[in-house]
């Protein structure tokens, strides 16, 4: 009877529980989209024979394709029903086989007769293994009964089998105990915490939606910028075409007069004089359209927070605002009488020279007074500080009459050098005003000798550039040029280190010629100029491009702007007679 039952169980397993690929009982069966099941190992072997970049697997039964999940074949849905059936059949076969055997042996493999049965492990145990079973912490609470009692029990074998615990395929040490409605799959607590939280997916979805919004708004903003640029190009081309027509007309008239002068004799010229003179008055009729540099700026001011509003607005002119201001008229440590030069260290501390008080002072970035060096201070060897500049390694260069003196970030004296030697009588026309520094050189403006001397950072001489327009302020641009202003000449000049003039332009305020003082060069070769016109209180700081064309107004209604410097953040610091003002781009 036991043999017949065993044959029946074998037929059931052979007909329904065998993998179509390996023809053995299922091991870790996985379900494809077509609902056919196969052993995981069999599917992996199939997949290994396909192209490495293949993302789908073909069912060997119906030829339908199934998309392979991101986690691989291991992430396919498991057929827990088939797994449980296979386990139950194995148990049935074991029970029926043991029932038909005269003597059962222990599962330890040593051939010892089994006398006990562990209902939790479904193992037959000898006396020795039973004692070991009871000593091990993980099995000491298992239910163990006599093997004979178990074989004679009338309970169906399935009731003696421990229920199958389904484990997660991604987290093998976690039980499957949740069902994800969005993914239609059974998951473990770790999956719930890491991969199937609705909050995480909602955040990802929201982020993607917002990114899409930002990209769409960026496209709209780009179109606005392109439209403004096209309109400005059109205006420029129109003015250029008009001016070229005027120039061609002038060239034609001059060519005709020259031909006449070369071909006609004196009597004919006298007779044609009225006509010739009339033609030469053509310049009164010529009307050229000036190039308008004002609209050369175009930028964008973006919103700080993404919202339903536009991503930002297109700015057709620069906008700056006063960020910080400190100091007032007076003689106290934190007051000024005649601020002329400013410079900034990398720690954002600000150094100020006061030419009236003959004082070099150090302040924090917010205007808190720290220390100062006054005229005649023998310890610091300073006499009359004027122009100042800070090098990339935080050395402060100060023009002090005929010498350039170097200080550290605490205004402690480091060294000095003299750009020019005295004559035979111990006299010199030298009067040092501005100083400018880049990563390799120091340029010193000598108003007395009308030249700019160029030195290495240690003070050794490199060259000198003579120019009658050398005045009180200068700067070094990143393109390897010297930029300086001439107050009385109302000129902004740029020369290379060989002395060749690159450009010389006039500056204007409200359409009228204005005078310049301080000058500053940015990393992108932008030039900042302090511009004076009329009485005090109406002065400006203007910005020009590397060719000397006006770009924008940075600050207005200043008292008396002179020297300027950049903060590490790129803000513009202005020495404004009785105060120091810091401006930031909006």
C-alpha positions as CSV (number, residue, x, y, z in Angstrom):
1,X,0.0,0.0,0.0
2,X,2.9,2.4,0.8
3,X,4.5,1.5,-2.5
4,X,1.3,2.5,-4.4
5,X,1.1,5.8,-2.5
6,X,4.7,6.6,-3.4
7,X,4.1,5.9,-7.1
8,X,1.0,8.2,-7.0
9,X,3.1,11.0,-5.4
10,X,5.8,10.5,-8.1
11,X,3.3,10.7,-10.9
12,X,1.9,14.0,-9.5
13,X,5.4,15.5,-9.1
14,X,6.5,14.3,-12.6
15,X,3.4,15.8,-14.3
16,X,3.2,19.2,-12.5
17,X,6.3,20.0,-10.5
18,X,9.1,19.5,-13.0
19,X,10.9,22.4,-14.6
20,X,10.4,22.2,-18.4
21,X,14.1,22.9,-19.0
22,X,16.0,20.6,-16.6
23,X,13.0,18.1,-16.1
24,X,13.8,18.0,-12.4
25,X,11.7,19.2,-9.4
26,X,11.6,23.0,-9.3
27,X,14.3,24.7,-7.4
28,X,13.6,28.4,-6.6
29,X,11.0,28.6,-9.4
30,X,10.5,32.0,-11.1
31,X,7.4,33.1,-13.0
32,X,7.7,34.8,-16.4
33,X,5.1,37.2,-17.8
34,X,3.5,34.4,-19.8
35,X,2.9,32.6,-16.4
36,X,5.3,29.7,-17.2
37,X,7.6,28.8,-14.4
38,X,11.3,27.7,-14.5
39,X,14.1,27.2,-12.1
40,X,16.1,30.3,-11.4
41,X,19.4,28.5,-12.3
42,X,17.9,27.3,-15.6
43,X,16.9,30.8,-16.5
44,X,20.3,32.2,-15.6
45,X,21.9,29.6,-17.9
46,X,19.6,30.5,-20.7
47,X,20.3,34.2,-20.2
48,X,24.1,33.6,-20.2
49,X,23.9,32.3,-23.7
50,X,22.2,35.5,-25.0
51,X,23.9,38.7,-25.9
52,X,25.4,40.5,-22.8
53,X,23.3,43.6,-23.5
54,X,20.0,41.7,-23.8
55,X,17.3,43.1,-21.6
56,X,14.6,40.4,-22.3
57,X,14.3,36.7,-21.9
58,X,12.3,34.4,-24.2
59,X,10.1,31.7,-22.7
60,X,11.3,28.3,-24.1
61,X,7.6,27.1,-24.0
62,X,5.6,29.8,-25.7
63,X,8.4,32.1,-27.0
64,X,6.9,35.2,-25.4
65,X,9.4,37.7,-24.1
66,X,9.7,39.0,-20.5
67,X,11.5,42.2,-19.5
68,X,14.4,41.4,-17.1
69,X,14.1,43.6,-14.0
70,X,16.8,46.0,-13.0
71,X,17.8,43.6,-10.2
72,X,18.3,40.7,-12.6
73,X,16.5,37.4,-12.9
74,X,16.6,37.1,-9.1
75,X,14.0,39.9,-9.0
76,X,11.5,38.0,-11.0
77,X,8.4,36.9,-9.1
78,X,8.8,33.7,-7.2
79,X,6.3,30.8,-7.5
80,X,5.8,30.2,-3.8
81,X,2.9,27.8,-4.6
82,X,5.1,25.5,-6.6
83,X,7.9,25.7,-4.0
84,X,5.5,24.7,-1.3
85,X,4.1,21.8,-3.4
86,X,7.6,20.6,-4.1
87,X,8.5,20.6,-0.5
88,X,5.3,18.8,0.5
89,X,5.9,16.1,-2.1
90,X,9.4,15.6,-0.8
91,X,8.0,15.2,2.7
92,X,5.3,12.8,1.5
93,X,7.9,10.7,-0.3
94,X,10.1,10.7,2.8
95,X,7.2,9.7,5.1
96,X,6.0,7.0,2.7
97,X,9.5,5.7,2.2
98,X,10.2,5.6,5.9
99,X,6.8,3.9,6.6
100,X,7.7,1.1,4.2
101,X,11.2,0.7,5.5
102,X,11.8,-1.8,8.4
103,X,14.4,0.4,10.1
104,X,14.9,4.2,9.7
105,X,18.4,5.6,9.9
106,X,19.5,9.0,11.4
107,X,19.8,11.9,9.0
108,X,23.3,12.6,10.4
109,X,24.6,10.2,7.7
110,X,26.5,7.8,10.0
111,X,24.0,4.9,9.5
112,X,22.9,5.0,13.1
113,X,19.4,3.8,13.8
114,X,16.9,6.7,14.2
115,X,14.6,6.5,17.3
116,X,13.4,10.1,17.4
117,X,11.7,12.6,15.0
118,X,12.0,16.4,15.0
119,X,8.7,17.8,13.9
120,X,10.2,21.3,13.3
121,X,13.1,20.2,11.1
122,X,11.4,17.0,9.7
123,X,14.6,15.1,10.5
124,X,15.1,11.6,11.9
125,X,17.4,11.6,14.9
126,X,19.5,9.0,16.8
127,X,19.9,9.3,20.5
128,X,23.2,11.2,20.1
129,X,21.8,13.7,17.6
130,X,18.7,14.2,19.7
131,X,20.9,15.3,22.7
132,X,22.9,17.6,20.4
133,X,19.6,19.0,19.0
134,X,18.5,19.9,22.5
135,X,21.8,21.6,23.3
136,X,21.9,24.0,20.3
137,X,20.2,27.3,21.0
138,X,18.5,27.5,17.7
139,X,16.9,24.0,18.0
140,X,16.5,23.4,21.7
141,X,12.8,24.5,21.6
142,X,11.9,22.1,18.7
143,X,9.3,19.5,19.2
144,X,10.9,16.0,19.3
145,X,8.9,12.8,19.6
146,X,9.6,9.0,19.3
147,X,9.9,8.0,15.7
148,X,7.5,5.1,16.2
149,X,4.8,7.4,17.7
150,X,5.2,9.7,14.7
151,X,4.9,6.8,12.2
152,X,1.9,5.4,13.9
153,X,0.2,8.8,14.2
154,X,-3.1,9.1,12.4
155,X,-2.4,12.8,11.7
156,X,-1.9,13.6,8.0
157,X,1.8,14.0,7.2
158,X,1.3,17.6,6.1
159,X,0.3,18.6,9.6
160,X,3.7,17.5,10.9
161,X,5.5,19.7,8.5
162,X,6.7,23.1,9.6
163,X,5.0,25.8,7.5
164,X,7.2,27.1,4.7
165,X,8.7,30.6,5.5
166,X,8.9,32.6,2.4
167,X,12.1,34.7,2.3
168,X,12.8,37.8,0.2
169,X,14.9,37.4,-2.9
170,X,16.6,40.7,-2.4
171,X,17.1,40.5,1.4
172,X,17.6,36.7,1.9
173,X,17.5,37.0,5.7
174,X,14.1,38.8,5.8
175,X,10.6,37.2,5.6
176,X,8.0,38.2,3.1
177,X,5.2,39.7,5.1
178,X,3.9,42.8,3.2
179,X,2.2,43.3,-0.1
180,X,3.0,46.4,-2.3
181,X,-0.2,47.5,-4.1
182,X,1.7,49.7,-6.5
183,X,4.1,47.0,-7.5
184,X,1.7,44.0,-7.1
185,X,4.3,42.0,-5.3
186,X,5.0,40.5,-1.9
187,X,7.9,42.3,0.0
188,X,9.8,42.2,3.2
189,X,10.2,44.9,5.9
190,X,13.5,46.0,4.4
191,X,11.9,46.5,1.0
192,X,9.2,48.6,2.7
193,X,11.8,50.8,4.3
194,X,14.1,51.2,1.3
195,X,12.4,50.7,-2.0
196,X,8.6,50.7,-1.6
197,X,7.9,53.8,0.5
198,X,5.3,55.8,-1.2
199,X,6.9,59.0,0.2
200,X,10.2,58.2,-1.6
201,X,8.4,57.6,-4.9
202,X,6.3,60.7,-4.4
203,X,9.4,62.8,-3.8
204,X,11.1,61.4,-6.9
205,X,8.0,62.0,-9.0
206,X,7.7,65.6,-7.6
207,X,11.4,66.2,-8.3
208,X,11.1,65.1,-11.9
209,X,8.0,67.2,-12.4
210,X,9.8,70.3,-10.9
211,X,12.9,69.7,-13.0
212,X,10.7,69.5,-16.1
213,X,9.1,72.8,-15.1
214,X,12.5,74.4,-14.6
215,X,13.7,73.2,-18.0
216,X,10.6,74.6,-19.7
217,X,11.0,77.9,-17.9
218,X,14.6,78.0,-18.8
219,X,13.7,77.6,-22.4
220,X,11.3,80.5,-22.2
221,X,13.9,82.7,-20.5
222,X,16.5,81.7,-23.2
223,X,14.1,82.7,-25.9
224,X,13.7,86.1,-24.3
225,X,17.4,86.6,-24.2
226,X,17.7,85.5,-27.8
227,X,15.0,87.9,-28.8
228,X,16.7,90.9,-27.1
229,X,20.0,89.9,-28.7
230,X,18.4,89.7,-32.1
231,X,16.8,93.1,-31.7
232,X,20.0,94.7,-30.6
233,X,21.9,93.0,-33.5
234,X,19.3,94.3,-35.9
235,X,19.7,97.9,-34.6
236,X,23.5,97.6,-34.7
237,X,23.4,96.3,-38.3
238,X,21.0,99.1,-39.3
239,X,23.3,101.8,-37.9
240,X,26.3,100.1,-39.4
241,X,24.7,100.0,-42.9
242,X,23.7,103.6,-42.6
243,X,27.2,104.7,-41.6
244,X,28.8,102.7,-44.3
245,X,26.5,104.4,-46.9
246,X,27.6,107.8,-45.6
247,X,31.3,106.8,-45.7
248,X,30.9,105.6,-49.3
249,X,29.2,108.9,-50.3
250,X,32.1,110.8,-48.7
251,X,34.7,108.6,-50.4
252,X,33.0,109.1,-53.8
253,X,33.0,112.9,-53.4
254,X,36.6,113.0,-52.3
255,X,37.6,110.8,-55.2
256,X,35.8,113.1,-57.7
257,X,37.5,116.2,-56.3
258,X,40.9,114.5,-56.4
259,X,40.4,113.5,-60.0
260,X,39.4,117.0,-60.9
261,X,42.4,118.4,-59.1
262,X,44.8,116.1,-61.0
263,X,43.3,116.6,-64.4
264,X,42.2,120.3,-64.6
265,X,44.6,123.2,-65.0
266,X,44.7,126.2,-62.8
267,X,42.2,128.3,-64.8
268,X,39.7,125.5,-64.9
269,X,40.0,125.0,-61.2
270,X,39.3,128.7,-60.6
271,X,36.3,128.5,-62.8
272,X,35.0,125.3,-61.1
273,X,35.9,126.6,-57.6
274,X,32.2,127.3,-56.6
275,X,31.2,123.8,-57.6
276,X,34.2,122.2,-55.9
277,X,33.6,124.0,-52.7
278,X,30.0,123.2,-52.7
279,X,30.8,119.5,-53.1
280,X,33.4,119.7,-50.3
281,X,30.7,120.9,-47.9
282,X,29.1,117.4,-48.0
283,X,30.3,116.7,-44.5
284,X,27.7,119.0,-43.2
285,X,25.0,116.8,-44.6
286,X,26.6,113.5,-43.4
287,X,24.8,112.1,-40.3
288,X,26.4,109.1,-38.6
289,X,24.5,107.1,-36.1
290,X,26.7,106.6,-33.0
291,X,27.3,103.1,-31.6
292,X,25.2,102.9,-28.4
293,X,27.3,100.9,-25.9
294,X,24.6,101.3,-23.2
295,X,22.6,98.2,-24.2
296,X,25.7,96.0,-24.4
297,X,24.8,94.4,-21.1
298,X,22.4,91.5,-20.9
299,X,22.0,89.2,-17.9
300,X,19.5,87.3,-15.9
301,X,18.3,87.5,-12.3
302,X,16.9,84.1,-11.2
303,X,14.5,83.4,-8.4
304,X,16.0,81.7,-5.3
305,X,13.0,79.4,-4.8
306,X,11.3,77.3,-7.5
307,X,7.6,78.2,-7.6
308,X,4.8,78.7,-10.1
309,X,6.3,82.0,-11.0
310,X,8.8,82.5,-13.8
311,X,12.3,81.1,-13.3
312,X,13.7,84.7,-13.4
313,X,13.7,87.9,-15.3
314,X,15.9,89.1,-18.1
315,X,17.9,92.2,-17.1
316,X,18.8,94.6,-19.9
317,X,20.9,96.7,-17.5
318,X,23.0,95.8,-14.5
319,X,21.6,96.3,-11.0
320,X,23.9,96.8,-8.0
321,X,23.0,97.6,-4.4
322,X,24.8,98.9,-1.3
323,X,25.7,95.9,0.8
324,X,27.8,97.5,3.6
325,X,29.1,100.9,4.7
326,X,31.3,101.9,7.6
327,X,33.1,105.0,8.8
328,X,32.3,108.7,9.0
329,X,34.1,112.0,9.0
330,X,36.4,112.4,12.0
331,X,39.7,111.5,13.5
332,X,38.9,108.6,15.7
333,X,40.2,105.1,14.9
334,X,37.0,104.2,13.0
335,X,36.7,107.6,11.3
336,X,38.2,109.1,8.2
337,X,39.2,112.5,6.8
338,X,40.5,111.5,3.3
339,X,40.1,107.8,2.3
340,X,42.1,107.3,-0.8
341,X,43.0,103.6,-1.2
342,X,41.4,100.3,-0.2
343,X,42.4,96.6,-0.5
344,X,41.1,93.3,0.8
345,X,42.8,90.2,2.2
346,X,41.6,86.7,1.6
347,X,40.1,86.6,5.1
348,X,37.9,89.5,3.9
349,X,39.6,92.1,6.2
350,X,39.7,95.5,4.6
351,X,42.8,97.8,4.6
352,X,42.2,101.6,4.2
353,X,44.7,104.5,3.6
354,X,43.8,108.0,4.8
355,X,46.1,110.5,3.1
356,X,44.9,113.4,5.3
357,X,45.4,111.5,8.6
358,X,48.4,109.8,7.1
359,X,47.2,106.5,8.5
360,X,46.9,102.8,7.4
361,X,43.9,101.1,9.1
362,X,42.6,97.5,9.2
363,X,38.9,96.6,9.5
364,X,36.8,93.5,9.4
365,X,34.5,92.9,6.5
366,X,31.6,94.4,8.5
367,X,33.6,97.6,9.4
368,X,34.8,96.6,12.9
369,X,38.1,98.4,13.7
370,X,41.1,96.2,14.4
371,X,44.4,98.1,14.2
372,X,46.1,100.9,12.4
373,X,49.6,102.3,11.6
374,X,50.1,106.1,11.8
375,X,52.6,108.5,10.3
376,X,56.0,108.4,12.0
377,X,55.5,105.0,13.6
378,X,59.1,103.8,13.6
379,X,58.1,100.2,14.4
380,X,56.3,100.0,11.1
381,X,58.5,102.4,9.2
382,X,55.5,104.1,7.6
383,X,55.6,107.8,6.7
384,X,52.8,108.8,4.2
385,X,50.7,105.9,2.9
386,X,49.0,106.5,-0.4
387,X,48.1,103.6,-2.9
388,X,47.7,100.0,-1.7
389,X,47.2,96.6,-3.2
390,X,47.1,93.0,-1.9
391,X,48.9,90.1,-3.7
392,X,47.5,86.6,-4.1
393,X,49.6,85.4,-1.0
394,X,48.2,88.2,1.2
395,X,51.1,90.6,1.1
396,X,50.1,94.3,1.3
397,X,52.0,96.6,-1.0
398,X,51.8,100.4,0.0
399,X,53.3,103.3,-1.8
400,X,55.0,105.5,0.8
401,X,56.6,108.6,-0.9
402,X,59.6,107.2,-2.8
403,X,59.3,103.7,-1.5
404,X,57.0,100.7,-1.7
405,X,56.6,99.0,1.6
406,X,55.2,95.5,2.2
407,X,53.1,94.4,5.2
408,X,51.4,91.2,6.4
409,X,47.7,90.7,7.3
410,X,48.4,92.2,10.8
411,X,50.0,95.3,9.3
412,X,53.4,94.1,10.5
413,X,56.3,95.5,8.3
414,X,57.9,92.8,6.1
415,X,60.3,94.6,3.6
416,X,60.5,97.6,1.3
417,X,62.1,98.5,-2.1
418,X,62.8,101.7,-4.0
419,X,61.7,101.9,-7.7
420,X,64.1,104.7,-8.6
421,X,67.5,105.9,-7.4
422,X,68.3,109.5,-6.3
423,X,70.4,111.7,-8.5
424,X,73.9,112.9,-7.8
425,X,72.6,115.6,-5.5
426,X,70.6,113.1,-3.5
427,X,67.3,114.3,-5.0
428,X,64.7,112.6,-7.1
429,X,61.5,113.7,-8.9
430,X,59.9,110.4,-7.9
431,X,56.5,110.6,-6.3
432,X,54.8,107.2,-6.1
433,X,51.0,107.1,-6.2
434,X,49.2,104.0,-7.3
435,X,50.3,100.3,-7.0
436,X,48.8,97.3,-8.7
437,X,49.5,93.6,-8.2
438,X,48.9,90.4,-10.1
439,X,50.1,86.9,-9.5
440,X,53.7,87.7,-10.8
441,X,54.2,91.4,-10.9
442,X,53.9,94.7,-9.1
443,X,53.2,97.8,-11.1
444,X,54.0,101.2,-9.4
445,X,52.7,104.5,-10.9
446,X,55.3,107.3,-10.5
447,X,53.4,110.6,-11.0
448,X,56.6,112.6,-10.5
449,X,58.6,110.9,-13.2
450,X,55.5,110.1,-15.4
451,X,56.2,106.4,-15.7
452,X,55.0,103.0,-14.5
453,X,57.8,100.7,-13.1
454,X,57.2,97.0,-13.2
455,X,58.8,94.7,-10.6
456,X,58.8,91.1,-9.4
457,X,57.0,90.4,-6.2
458,X,60.3,90.6,-4.3
459,X,60.8,94.2,-5.6
460,X,63.5,93.4,-8.3
461,X,63.0,95.5,-11.4
462,X,61.6,94.2,-14.6
463,X,60.9,97.2,-16.8
464,X,59.5,100.7,-16.9
465,X,56.9,102.3,-19.1
466,X,57.0,106.1,-19.8
467,X,53.7,107.9,-20.5
468,X,52.9,111.5,-19.9
469,X,49.4,110.6,-18.8
470,X,50.5,108.6,-15.8
471,X,48.5,110.0,-12.8
472,X,47.3,108.8,-9.4
473,X,45.5,105.5,-10.1
474,X,46.3,102.3,-12.1
475,X,45.5,98.6,-12.3
476,X,46.7,95.4,-14.0
477,X,44.3,93.5,-16.1
478,X,44.3,89.7,-16.6
479,X,45.0,90.2,-20.3
480,X,48.5,91.4,-19.4
481,X,47.9,95.1,-19.7
482,X,48.2,98.2,-17.5
483,X,45.1,100.3,-17.1
484,X,45.2,103.8,-15.6
485,X,43.3,107.1,-15.5
486,X,44.3,110.7,-16.1
487,X,42.1,113.1,-14.0
488,X,42.7,116.3,-15.9
489,X,42.9,114.7,-19.2
490,X,39.5,112.9,-18.6
491,X,41.0,109.7,-20.1
492,X,40.9,106.0,-19.4
493,X,44.0,104.4,-20.9
494,X,45.2,100.9,-21.5
495,X,48.8,100.0,-22.4
496,X,50.7,96.7,-22.7
497,X,53.9,96.0,-20.8
498,X,55.9,97.3,-23.7
499,X,54.1,100.7,-23.5
500,X,51.9,100.3,-26.6
501,X,48.6,102.1,-26.2
502,X,45.8,99.6,-26.6
503,X,43.0,102.2,-26.2
504,X,42.4,105.7,-24.8
505,X,38.7,106.7,-24.2
506,X,36.8,109.5,-22.6
507,X,34.2,108.9,-19.9
508,X,30.8,110.6,-19.6
509,X,28.1,111.3,-17.0
510,X,24.7,112.4,-18.2
511,X,26.1,112.8,-21.7
512,X,28.9,115.2,-20.5
513,X,32.6,114.5,-20.3
514,X,33.7,113.5,-16.8
515,X,37.0,112.9,-14.9
516,X,38.2,109.6,-13.6
517,X,40.1,108.6,-10.4
518,X,40.2,105.0,-9.2
519,X,40.4,102.1,-11.6
520,X,40.0,98.3,-11.0
521,X,40.2,95.2,-13.3
522,X,38.2,92.0,-12.9
523,X,39.2,88.5,-13.8
524,X,37.1,88.7,-17.0
525,X,39.0,91.9,-18.0
526,X,36.1,94.1,-17.0
527,X,37.2,97.6,-15.9
528,X,35.7,99.6,-13.1
529,X,36.2,103.3,-13.0
530,X,35.3,106.0,-10.4
531,X,33.9,108.9,-12.4
532,X,33.7,112.6,-11.2
533,X,31.6,115.4,-12.7
534,X,30.6,118.7,-11.1
535,X,30.4,119.1,-7.3
536,X,30.7,116.3,-4.8
537,X,27.8,114.0,-4.1
538,X,27.0,113.2,-7.7
539,X,29.8,110.8,-8.6
540,X,29.6,107.3,-10.0
541,X,31.4,104.0,-10.4
542,X,31.1,102.8,-14.0
543,X,31.9,99.5,-15.7
544,X,33.7,99.1,-19.1
545,X,34.6,96.1,-21.2
546,X,38.2,95.1,-22.1
547,X,38.0,97.4,-25.2
548,X,37.1,100.5,-23.2
549,X,33.3,100.5,-24.1
550,X,30.8,101.5,-21.5
551,X,28.8,98.6,-20.1
552,X,26.9,99.8,-17.0
553,X,26.8,102.0,-13.9
554,X,27.6,100.2,-10.7
555,X,27.0,102.9,-8.1
556,X,25.6,106.4,-8.1
557,X,25.4,109.5,-5.9
558,X,28.7,108.8,-4.2
559,X,30.5,111.6,-2.2
560,X,34.0,111.4,-3.6
561,X,35.0,107.9,-4.9
562,X,38.7,107.3,-5.3
563,X,40.4,103.9,-4.8
564,X,38.6,100.6,-5.3
565,X,39.1,96.9,-4.6
566,X,37.4,93.5,-4.8
567,X,36.3,91.4,-1.9
568,X,36.9,87.6,-2.1
569,X,33.2,87.3,-2.9
570,X,33.5,89.6,-5.9
571,X,31.9,92.7,-4.3
572,X,33.3,96.1,-5.1
573,X,34.8,98.1,-2.3
574,X,34.9,101.9,-2.8
575,X,37.0,104.5,-0.8
576,X,34.5,107.4,-0.7
577,X,36.2,110.2,1.2
578,X,34.8,109.8,4.7
579,X,33.5,106.2,4.4
580,X,34.0,102.8,2.8
581,X,31.2,101.4,0.8
582,X,30.7,97.8,-0.5
583,X,28.5,97.2,-3.5
584,X,27.1,93.8,-4.6
585,X,25.6,92.8,-7.9
586,X,21.9,91.9,-7.5
